[in-house]
Amino acid sequence: MTTLNVAIAGYGTIGSGVAHVISQHGEHPDAKINLVGILEKDTQGVFVRSMFEQNPELFYENSEQLLEDKQVDVIVETIGGKDFARELITNALQRGKHVITANKDLIAVHGSELTKIARKNGRHLLFEAAVAGAIPVLRLLKDYLQVRDIQGIQGILNGTTNYILSEMESNDLSFEKALSQAQELGFAEADPTNDIKGFDARYKLVILTYLITGQWLTPEQITLEGIDHLELADFEYAERMGRHIKLVANLRLIEKGAQVYVLPLMIKKDDMLAKISGSTNAVTLSGKFSEDITLIGKGAGSLPTASAIVSDLNKVLRHPEPFPPPPTTEKLEIEPLEDIRFRHTLRFEVRDHPGIFGHIGGIFERHSINIYALEQLPQYHRIGKEGEEIVIFTLTVQDCQEGLVLRALKEINQAEYMLKPVVLLREIV
């Protein structure tokens, strides 16, 4: 193809960024990408108003008009959400148009269905921008690495949570203050649930798992824990242990299937992911025949995301025929989290009663759990409403199966001296 005609559906932060990047690319001697149409119902929005005033002829009245426009080769979907975007993408593919999207929520939930529709109609469905913004991790997996040789992937896939964790650690901010700061800077949405609960990172891990294994998991198959339960005491203990706390999306292929989860983990300070601070994203790929490869960059924002979308546009321009799907792993049985071994650190908040350590030690002994380290944190002690001293301490146990620890904690959390359930942090062994 020497010319690629593009329509953008959704002209907000990302859609306007795509238009900007296309305009900056200029004309290539042998090929050209043209913006020929825009679908946006609110033509007075902050991002769209000037474009509408200067180029009103580019704007469609409705989605049907866009779908009927025979000059459009590719629709870039940056509307977001699942329902309307799903319908639009489905209709576009069925009418012979390629689709590029940054809609990770949609792809994670409906990717299996939509990729089948794309293959049936001989069209591209590309979503490089849905994972880690401008970091070309999907491109690397598709174009350069032998995915059958990939043994695992670990990633910091959400800039909001990484910013919050970095601020809590480096500036001693509470979770609430760090979140508020992230919102003021535009890193976090007014409703930050998707980020701080880990849903966003889990959607991205679904997509990465598909590219490596050829199988679509449902998001619910991936164990998930967010970061909103963490407190400064956790970071202080991690610091003394030579660790950083990061929200890590993890896929590890093992003989009987795969370990897949998104969890806050304690990571050794010399690990590459531990060094990633602020709103930056990073992905580490582990292969059978190569050293670990770590990609680092901005994972969100108008221009980083737009750059990834335009990269996909160039791919369609060079290769109008769709690529084959990734090779499928014969067996992808998800190992239950309860069977995975971690080194666990437990944070207790208790009423200061005699015999607490003996009681906890007895429960651990019955569950064959060995204690590795015990540390009180007197700087976080306080006096409760009834005049009792409230004690906080951490207890690290030797590596063991998650299920053993959970069964022990079920007993411990019922004890009269417990003020709140034990907070659990894990370290990969």
C-alpha positions, 0 to 999 in steps of 0.5 A: 500500500502506498496510501493509508486512509485513517479515521479516528473514533474518539477525539479525546486525549489519545485520539488528538494525540494520534492526529498530532503524530500523523501530522508530524510524520509528513509524507514519506517518499513512497507511502503516506498516512492520511487522516480522512475522518473523525467520529466525535459526538462532542465537537466542543470538547477541549481536545476537539474544538479547534480541529472541528472549527478548522476542518469540519468536513472531517467529522462524521455525523454518526458511526454508520456514516463512518462505517460506510465511508469506503475511502477509510482503510483503518479505524483507530478506536480511542473511545474507550469502554466496552459496549459501543467500542465492541460494536464499532470494532466488530462492524468495522472488521466485518466491513473490511476495515482494519482496526487499531485500538488502545482499549485494553479493557475491551481487548482483555475481555473480548479479545478472543471473539474480536481476533476471530472476527478479524481473521475471518475477514482478513483484517488486522486488529492491532493493539500495541498501545493497549499495553505499556504505551510507547514500550514496544513489548507487543511488537517485540513478542510478535516480530522479533522473539520466538514466543515459544522460547519465552519462559516468563514475563514480569512487568510494572504495567500501571504508572499510577500505582508505581507512582503512588508506591514510589512516593510512599517509599521515598517521601514517607507519604501515606497511601491517601496523600500519595493518591491525592498527589497522583490525582493532582498531577493527572496520573490518577483518575478521579475514580482510581479504582481501576488502577489501585485495585490492579484491574488495569494491570490485570487486563494488560497481563491477559493480553501479554499472556495471549501473545506468549501462549496463544490462549485468551484467559478471562481476567478473573482467572488471574489472581489479583491484589491491589495496593490500597491496603499498604501502609508506611510500616510495610515500606520501612520494613522492606527498606531494612530488608533491602527490598522495594515494593512494586505491583507486579504482573507476572506470568511464569510458564512451568511444566504443568501450566502457568503461574499468573497473578498481579500482586504487590511484591517485595523485590530485591533492590538490585533487580531491574524492576525494583529500580523503576520509579515514578509513573514509568512502566517496565517489562522484563521478558525471560527466555530459554536461550537469552538473557532477561530483556527489560523494556522501560518507558512511559506507559500512558499519556497522549503522545506515548500511546499515540506513538504506539498507535501510529506504529501499528498504522505503519505496520498495516501500511507495510503489511496489509495482509494480517499476521497469523495468530501466535502459536498456541501452548498445548497446555495452559493450566493455571496453578492455584495461588495456594500452591505457589511458594513465596517468602511471606512477610506478615504485618500484625496490628494487635492489642498488647497482650502477654503470650501473643508471640507464643500463640502465633508460633504455636499456630505456625508450628501446627502448619509446619511454617518456620519463622525467619525474622521477627521485628517490632516497629515501636515508632508505629505503636499508639494508645487505643481508645480504651487506653490499651497500647496498640502494637505493630510488628512484622513477621517473615517466614521461610518460603512455603506454599501460600495455602499454608500461610492462608490457613494459619492466618485464618486461625490467627485473625480470629484471635481476640488480640487482633485489631485488623486482619494480617497484611500479607506481602510476598517475595518470589523465591 
